[in-house]
Amino acid sequence: MSAEMTIPPPQELRSGGFSSFNVIGEVTEAVHKLLLDTYDLSDQPPRIEEDLKFVPKDREEVIYIYMYRTSQNDALMNQKRLRLAPVEIDTDDELSKRVFYHRPPLLMDLFYLVCVHSKFRSDAERLMGWVLMTLHYTPKLIYRPRRFVLPDGTSIDSMGRPYDPTADTNEARLQVEKVSLALVDDLTVGDAINLYTLHEAPYRPYLTYRARVALDGPLYSTEGGSLVSMGDDEGIRPTPPPGRAKESPTGRIRAGQPPPKMSTPPGPKAHNMRRRFQRNNPSETED
């Protein structure tokens, strides 16, 4: 049995803007903020730089954070078909009567090169050890309610409330956005040397990290939901009872059994559904 979603006419389908296109930049900013806010080795925090060829002053310590690669996560990739969005609006206005659809989020892996600089090599190694431990013991860079943009431009969370990134995330029905860093071995020494050479920067010991993010696209809303066309039950044959021969003693195939009559499936009454035998009468739906 197959199911096919029938998209409403264009005049009934409304779409909003992208919900989370800026999350990539927010991840980079979150790494910067984490290292600056938690630094406790000296009174003077290090400088955060994204330009690998930047040459610091005599005593200045620098942490370089450079996003060098992005890729789509193929292992968690879904089909692009529309499906119900996890958005519930519990109000008394017209908005609560609309049904929201979206396509699965685009799952991306962001790869960062992290290296340090100090006047003395021992100080640079000390700083790199601190960066390594700080990022390792930070399980969540971003942890906040998932953001959705309605067709009118209003930002809400999955419970229909105005979007607040600082809202309590312990609600059972609340969809949460979580981004964390994982230490990975993504660059060989040769690849790193080529990357430094490309940027005309001196070679420095480095770490590579991966951040996994989900980018939500637009919401599509329509009144009353979408019509779902299901297959017929007439093609299903009952299993013959045990011991009953399918052939005659002479080897001839017996006549086929008549198809079973259409029966009402168990469970609640179907809503807004039409089977294939009703295709010539579009107005006949199972309410």
Sequence and secondary structure as in RCSB ss.txt:
>XXXX:A:sequence
MSAEMTIPPPQELRSGGFSSFNVIGEVTEAVHKLLLDTYDLSDQPPRIEEDLKFVPKDREEVIYIYMYRTSQNDA
LMNQKRLRLAPVEIDTDDELSKRVFYHRPPLLMDLFYLVCVHSKFRSDAERLMGWVLMTLHYTPKLIYRPRRFVL
PDGTSIDSMGRPYDPTADTNEARLQVEKVSLALVDDLTVGDAINLYTLHEAPYRPYLTYRARVALDGPLYSTEGG
SLVSMGDDEGIRPTPPPGRAKESPTGRIRAGQPPPKMSTPPGPKAHNMRRRFQRNNPSETED
>XXXX:A:secstr
  EEEE   TTT EE   SSTTHHHHHHHHHHHHHHHH  SSSS  EEES TT    SS  EEEEEEEEEEE GG
G      EE S     SSGGGGEEEEE   EEEEEEEEEEEE SSHHHHHHHHHHHHHHHHT   SEEEE  EE 
TTS EE TTSSB  TTS S  TT  EEEE EEEE    HHHHHHHHHHTT     EEEEEEEEEE    EEEET 
 EEEE  STT      TT  SB TTS B            SSS   SEEEGGGTT TT  B 
